[in-house]
Amino acid sequence: MNDKQLLLQQAVTLHQQGDFARAQALYDEVLAADPRNFDALHLSGVLARQRGDAERALALIGQAIAIDDGKAIAHCNLGVALQDLRRHADALASFERALALQPRYPMAHSNRGNALRKLGRTEEALDSYAAALSVQPDYAEALCNRGAALQELGRHEEALDDFGAALSARRAYPEALHGAANSLLALGEAGQALEGFERALKLRPDYAEAWCARGSLLLRAQDFDEARASFQHALDIRNDYARAQLGLANTLRAMQRVPEAVAAYEQALSLGADPEVVGYMLAALGAQQAPSSSPAAYVQGLFDQYAGRFDRHLVEVLQYRTPALLADALRRSALQSVAAEPVHDVLDLGCGTGLCGALLRPLARRLEGVDLSPRMLERARELGIYDALHCAEMTEFLRARPASADLVVAADVFVYAGDLSAVFAAARAALRRGGQLAFSVEALADGEFALRASGRYAHSEAYLRALAAAHGFEVIAMESCVLRKENSADIAGLLAVLTADH
């Protein structure tokens, strides 16, 4: 073995031991004597990526490939560096080049799956993970990655199987614990999910994503002090973590610490959080002018994260009664109307998990649900009470279905729209003559509508009556009620039943 080979072997040993500084010094020594040494260039690139310098990794591994284009491992490592730089299409090409050279290369198959997921090709990603596992069935990373892909598709029971298999293959695997905890949360197992996040953090205390997930769970449980501490831990680890900063802002808002919440939202905006969502929350705190409705991304994200435990949270924590109250109002309005006819085609706007649909089913020949949240719709589909479910924005959906419904119901939906003119017009067009629009709103004493710090709109009775008259509705019922509780306080609302009068 010559001196250069000995130096390279020593460098690799130090590299494997995690002594990056001394390993790099030896790689540099090899390259000083032989600037075209493939192994020293390639491994220097791998080390650069491990130190967080993806651009340098790309340059060094690229130089190595220019010397020898036939090494699958180099193409695979180049792809990983490209993924770090969010160049996912280029990364996919690198992984496919690696597989062309070495078809039974499990790491390249697994990494190819990761690139496909980033490109939104999740079903193809599953095939790539399966290819990796056909070569190496106990490949923990491929099992964990496949679990994450199944999670993205809402297949949480299957995801849990893969995360469990990954943990069997590698017991101390914080990423698999974190993934399993997210699926448990989606399935409504909040206690087990919290335990999973905390087990992941014991193994990896600097796991910013797990701190953030723990914070989100605790925020939903209204454990505000612990939630705030979790988000702050995540930010202490990654001070540019927009999701954690947004979580911190949401927690401060829930704690009614308005000036701090405003500052936290502004910081989240500077870190790249969705400007429409942040602007909406700032408006809810009075720091900006309120938009006419909630951003679709905000509503979808809000309900996607609650889908697994939505019914339990509403009924047990918030004492939510709106579906039952609306159903009673509809029955009373039918008894009061001598011209009332049986309802045939019913649309449940913002159907969520189907709480209202279960009460509407006896009224309907055909019952259809509409919601922005795919995860809510998955839960509603499990009930088997809807003839059709649609993932769509309610106003556009109604506009596309003229004279198609006898009853349109919106339970706790208009709280995410301020100006209701467009949805009233769309609902009137979607209803047949004599059809009914039944809905709930949070009650506002003065003005037309207002965005509250909760992130929901309230509407006045005078505004609703004026809208009804303007859009060809007759008011059959307009009743005050208590919709639910929030922070132990009653939330006052209005229930309305309107009839399309011409």
N, C-alpha and C positions, 0 to 999 in steps of 0.2 A: 504494500500500500504506500503510495507516494504521499508527500507532505500535503498536497492539495486535497487528496481524498481523506486524509486523517483530519484536516481542519474541518472539512465538510461533515464528517461523521460526528465530530465534537459539537459542531454547531447544531446539528439535528438533535443530539441528545439534550443540549441546553434548551433548545426550542421546545421539545417534548416535556421538559421539566418546568416550563413556564418562565425560564430566565431569558426573557426576550432581548434585553440589552446586550448581554454577552453573546447570545446567539447571533444577533445582527452584526456585532463587531467581527465575528468569525466569517459570516457570509460575505461581509465587505472585504475581508482580507482575501478570501478566495477570488472575489470578483476583481480585486486589484491586480491579482496575478493572471486571471483568465476572465476578461470582461464578457465573454460569450458562454460562460458556464451555465448550462440550462438549469441544473438543480439549484444552484445558488440564487439565480434570478427568480425561479419559480417559488422557492421556499421563502425568499425575502418578500415576495409579493404576498404569500400566505400570511407571513408574520405581520406585514403592514396592515392587512385587513383585520387581523386579530387585535391590533392596536388602534383600530378605528379609522385608518386612513385608506378608504376605499379607492380614491383616485390614484394614490401611489401603488396600491395593489394592482390596479388595472394596468398601469404602465409597466410594472415589473413583470407580471405574468404575460402580458402582451409581448414583451421582448423575448421571454423564454419561448413562447409559441412561434415567434418569428424564426427562431433557431431550429425548433423541432415541432412541427405541426401534428405529430402523430401520437401524442400522449393524452389519453382521455382525461387523466386526473387534472392536467393543466387547464383543459377546456372547462371542466367542471368547476374548478376554483375560479376561473375567469367569470363564469356565469354567476357565482355567488357574489363576487365583487360588483358585477353589474346590477344584481338585485339590490345590493346595499345602496346603489346610486339611483334606484327606482327605474332603471332601464330594463323593464321586464321583458319586452319583446326581444331585445338583444341577448338577455340572459337565457331566454328560451332557446334561441339559436345556438348558444354555446353548449347548453345541456344536450341538445339534439346532435351536435357535432361529437360530443363525448360518447353518446350512445351509438353513433354510427361507427366509431372506432372500437367500442367495447359494449355490445348490446346487452350483456348481462351485468350491468354496473348499477347496483342498487342505489348508491348515493345519487348518481345522475338521474335515475328515474324519480327518486323522491324530490330532488331539487327541481326537476322539470315540472312535477306536480305543483310545487310552490309557485313557480312562475306562471303556470296556467291559472292558478287561483287568483293571482294578482291581476291577470288579464281578464278576469270574469268568466273563465272557462272551467267552472268548478266540476262539472260532470266529467270532462276530459281529465282533470286533475285526479279524480278518483281512479281512473284507469291507470294513470302513471304510478300512483301509490301502490295499486294492486300489482303492477309489474315489479316494483321494488320488493314487495313482500313475497312474491312468487319465488324470488331468488334467495331472499333472506327473511324467513317468516317471523323471526324475533327482532326485527330491525325497529328499535324503539322510536327513532325519529320519524320513520315512515308511518308507523301506527299513530303517533301523536299528530302528525300532519294530516293524515286521513281523517282523524277525529275532528280536527279543526274544519276540514272541508265539509264533512257531514253536518257539523254545527251550522255552517253558513247556509246549508240547504234546509235547516230546521229539523234534521233527523237526529234528535238529541239522544234517543235511546241507543241508536247504533253508535253515535259518537262516544257515549259512555263506555260501550264495549271496547272500542279502540283505545281510549285513554286508559282503561283498566288493563288491557293487554300491554300497553306501553309501560305501565307501572310494574307489571309482572316481569317484564324484560329488564327494567331498570328501576329499582325501588326508589331511589332518591332522584326523582325527576320532577322538578318544580313546574316545568311547562305543562306536563301532563296533568298534574294536580290542578293547575290553574284552568286548563281546558275543561276538565271534568267538573270543576266548580261552576263554570259558566253554564254548562249544560244542565247541571242540577238546578241552578237558579231559573233557567228557562222552563224547567219542568215543575217549578213551584216549590222546590226543596230548599228554601232559603237558609235554614239552619245548617244543613249539610254543606251548602255552598260556602257559607262563612267559614266553616271548619276547613274546607278545602283550600280556600285562599290563605288561611292562617298557617296551614301545614306547608304550603308552597313558600310562604314568607320565612318560616323557620329554616327551610333548606337554603333559601336565597333571600337574605334580608334586603338586598338592593334591587329587588324585582319591582320596578316602578309600575308595570301593568297590573300586578297583583294588588299593590297598595291602592291603585286607582279603582280596580274592580271592588275591592273591599269597601272603599269609601262610597261607591255608588250604592252598594247593597245597604250599608248602614244609613245612608241618606234616605232611602226609600222606607227604612224601618223607623225613621225619625229619631235616630240616635245621632244628633247633630254634632255633639262634641267629638265623638269617635270618628264620625265621617270626616269632619274638618281635619282632624289629626292625620287620617289616612291619606287624604289628598295632599296634605302638606309634606308627608313622608315621600310621596311620589315626586313632588316638585323639588324636594331636597336632593333627590337622586338625579332627576332630569329637569332642570329649570326651564327647559323649552317645551315641556309636555303640555300641549294645548288642552287635551282632554281632561287632564288632572286640574288644570287651572280653571276650566269651565265647571268642573265638579265642585271645586272650592267656591267659586262664585255662586253656584246654585245653593250650596250649603249656607253660605252667608245670607243669601236672600231668604231661605227658609227660617233662619235665625232672626230675621228682621233687622239685620245689621246693614242697613241700606247704604251708607257711604262706603263701607268696606266692600260690599257686594258690587257696587258700581265700579270701583277701582279694579276689582278682580275681573269683572267682565271686560273692562277695557284692556287689561293685561292679556286675557284670553284672546281677544281680537288681534292684538299685536303678535301673538304666537301662531296665528293662522286658523283659529276657530272660525266656524261658519259665520260670516258677517251678518247674514239674514237672521239667524237664530240669536246671535249675541245682541243685535240691534233690537230684536223683539223683547228680549229679557230686560234690556236697558229701558225700553219704553214702558214695560210693566212696572219698573221702579220709578218712572217719571223723569228719567234722564234723557229721553228722546221722545219725539212725537210717535204716537201709536199708529201702526199700520191698520189697514181695514180688516185684516184677518191674520190668523197665526200662520207662520211658514209651514208648508207641507212637511219639510224635513224635520221640523221640531215636533209636529204632531205624530208623524210616523215613528220617530225615535223614541218619543215618550211612551207610546203604547206598545211598541215592540219590546221594550225592556220590562214592561209590566205583564206581558202576555201570560207567562207561566203561573202567576199568582194573582191575576187581576180580579177574578171573582171574589176570592177570599179577602183580598185587601179592601175591595169596595164594600162588601157586606159586613165583614167583621170589624174593620178598622174605621171606615168612613160611614158605616150605617147607611149605605146607599139604598134609596127607595124609589128612584125615579121611574124605572120600568113599570113597577107595580102601580105607582101613582098615575102614570100615563094610561095604563090599561084600564084603571078604574074610571078615569076621566072619559075615555072612549066609550065605555059601557054606559055611563050616565048620559053622555050626549046622544047615544043611540036611543035610549029610553025616552028622551025628551023630544025626539024628532019622529013625527008620525009617518014621515016620508022615508025614513031610514030603510035602506036596502042591505041585504047581506054583502059583506066585503068579499071581493074575489082576489084581486091582485094587489099584494102588499109589498112595499119597499121599506126596508129597515136601514136607514142612513146611519153610518157610523156604528154598524152592528156589533163591533168588538167581538167578544167571545160568545155572543148569543144570549145574553141575559134578557134582553127585550124580546128577541125572536121567540123564545120559549113561550112567552105570554101572547104573542101575536099569532102563533101557529093555528090556534083554534078558529081565528077569524078569517084565515086565508085559504083560498083554493091554491094559490101559488105565492110563495114567500121567497123574496130575494133579499140578500144582504149586501151592503157596500161598505168598505172600510179602506183606509190608507195603509193599515198595518198588516203586512203578510202574516206575521206571527199570530195576531189576533184572529185572522181568518182561518188559520190552521186549527185553532182551538174551536172556533165556531163550526168548522167542517166536521169535527169529531162528534158534535151533538146529533147530526143527521136530521136536523129540523128544517134546513133551508133547501129549496129547490135549486137555487143557484147562489153563488157568492162571487163578488167582484172586487178586485183591488183597484180602486179608482177614487178620484176626487169627486165629492158628491155633486157639486154644481154641474160639472161637465157631464157626469153620468146622467143626471136628470135631463139635461138639454138634449141628449142623444136619444131620449125615449119619450117622444110626445104622445100624450093621451094613452098611456100604457098602464096606469095604476089607478086603483080605487082608494088606496090609503098610503100616505107617505108618513113615516114616523121618524123622529129625530130626538132620541133620548140623550141628553147631556152632550149634544154635538154642536149646537149653535154657540156654545161657550167658547169655541175656537174660531168664531167669525164675529167681527164687530159689525160691519155693514152687512145687513142681511138682505139687501135689495135683490142681489143677483140670485141668491138661492130661493127666495120667495118667487121670483119670476120663473125660475127653472122648475120649481115644484108645481106652480100653477099650470105650466105647459105640460108637465108630465102626468097631471091628474085628468081623469075623465070628468065630465060634468057631474056635479054632485059628490065628487071625491073629497077626501078629507086630508088635511095636513095637521098632524099632532106633534107637539114638541115641548121641550122644557128649556128654560133659560135661567140664569141667575138674575135676581131682581135688582134693579137700579132705581133709586128714588127719583132722581132728577136727570134731565138730559135725554139723549137717545141711547148711547152705549158708551162703555168705558172699559179700558183694559186694567185689570187689577194686578196687584203684586203677585198673585198666585199664578199669573200667566194665562188667566181665563177672562173672557169678556162678560160683562153684565149688561142687561138691556132693560129699558123701562117699559111699562105697560102702554103708555101713550105712544111710544115709538112702534110697538108691535101692532097696535090698533091702526095707526096711520098706514103702516106697510100693508096690512091686510086689505084696507080699503083701496089702496093704490093698485093692488095686484089682483083684484077681483075675488077676494075672499070675504065670506061672512063669518064673524066671530060667534061660534057656538058656545065656547067656554073659555074663560080666562081666570084662573084660580091661583091664589097665593098658597105656598106650601113650604115645607122644609125639605130640601133635596137630599142633604147628607150632613155630616159633621166634618169640620176641619179644625185641627188643634183644639178639639173638644167644644168648639163653637158651632151653632147651627148655621147652615148656609141657606138663606132665604131664596126662594125661587118662584117662578111662575110656570104654570102648566096651561097650554093653549090647545084648543081644538078648533080648526077653521074649516069651512066648507067652500069648495069652488062653486060660486053662485051663478055662473053663466058660462 
